Amino acid sequence: MSATDSLDETAIDDLALFARELVRAARDETLLRFAEGCRVEDKGGSAGFDPVTEADRAAEIAMRQLIGDRFPEHGVSGEELAEKRADGQFAWSLDPIDGTRSYMCGLPTWVTLIALLRDGVPMMGLIDAPRLGELYIGMPGQTFLETERSVLQLHTSGCSDLVDARLSTTDPYLFTGAAGDAFERLRSAARTARFGHDGYAYARLAAGTLDLVVECGLKPHDYHALIPVVRGAGGVVGDWLGETNFSAGNLIAAASPQLYEAAVAIMRDAS
């Protein structure tokens, strides 16, 4: 059963319009600070450098305020603030700046991730790249790229052979031990690899310019939004075991079922 079953088209459209309001609210907080620069704090402590900025917090606060005003019964979870439990079926998952390292370095591929979950299942996902002016919206059976000039329906490349695949991950050094060995085998088998794009890599997989993304150590706010975006464009999202249990934070997104299975065959033993 789809997460949108029993919701009429008008209700879905209204929720999608509201999600775009969240995008605009986040952009208002992040773009100005990106242009001017803002202080970076380390929230990682002994666990290692984990940056957060005033823009992260301000964007999440702005989005939460809109959700509370419009849908007080909806739950909210995010990267920076405490979770609010849902009184009903719906909850929002927010990552105000995915790619804070890119943001602090003045690179343009950081994104805002917004997902709407119904009974715990992502039914709508948005990957917004504010500095690039690109908004990717995914729902069951459809994913669109919206810019100032056009709205395009997206489809993955359909790449089915690892030897032809364009691979991406946020940081190959995050894979250690057996996982590091497995990822290196995957990288060596792929046609080419590009690193450092965080959530934007999944947007480009949906758009057909990347074919495979493999990650480890993800949190729910990292992956909730990308699932509808990739699947709506015809892609596959699952874990390293060929299932859909993301509790370990291990994820594979692929342009086709065949490519997904090829990646699972390499990464499975590292789970």
Stockholm file with secondary structure:
# STOCKHOLM 1.0

chainA/1-271         MSATDSLDETAIDDLALFARELVRAARDETLLRFAEGCRVEDKGGSAGFDPVTEADRAAEIAMRQLIGDRFPEHGVSGEELAEKRADGQFAWSLDPIDGTRSYMCGLPTWVTLIALLRDGVPMMGLIDAPRLGELYIGMPGQTFLETERSVLQLHTSGCSDLVDARLSTTDPYLFTGAAGDAFERLRSAARTARFGHDGYAYARLAAGTLDLVVECGLKPHDYHALIPVVRGAGGVVGDWLGETNFSAGNLIAAASPQLYEAAVAIMRDAS
#=GR chainA/1-271 SS CCTTTTCCHHHHHHHHHHHHHHHHHHHHHHHHHHHHCCCEEECCGGGCCCEEEHHHHHHHHHHHHHHHHHCTTSEEEESSSCCBCCSSSEEEEEEEEECHHHHHTTCTTCEEEEEEEETTEEEEEEEEEGGGTEEEEEETTEEEEECSSCEEECCCCCCCCGGGCEEEESCGGGCCHHHHHHHHHHHHHSSEEEECCTTHHHHHHHHTSCCEEEECSCCHHHHTTHHHHHHHTTCEEECTTSSCCCTTCCEEEESSHHHHHHHHHHHGGGC
#=GC SS_cons         CCTTTTCCHHHHHHHHHHHHHHHHHHHHHHHHHHHHCCCEEECCGGGCCCEEEHHHHHHHHHHHHHHHHHCTTSEEEESSSCCBCCSSSEEEEEEEEECHHHHHTTCTTCEEEEEEEETTEEEEEEEEEGGGTEEEEEETTEEEEECSSCEEECCCCCCCCGGGCEEEESCGGGCCHHHHHHHHHHHHHSSEEEECCTTHHHHHHHHTSCCEEEECSCCHHHHTTHHHHHHHTTCEEECTTSSCCCTTCCEEEESSHHHHHHHHHHHGGGC
//
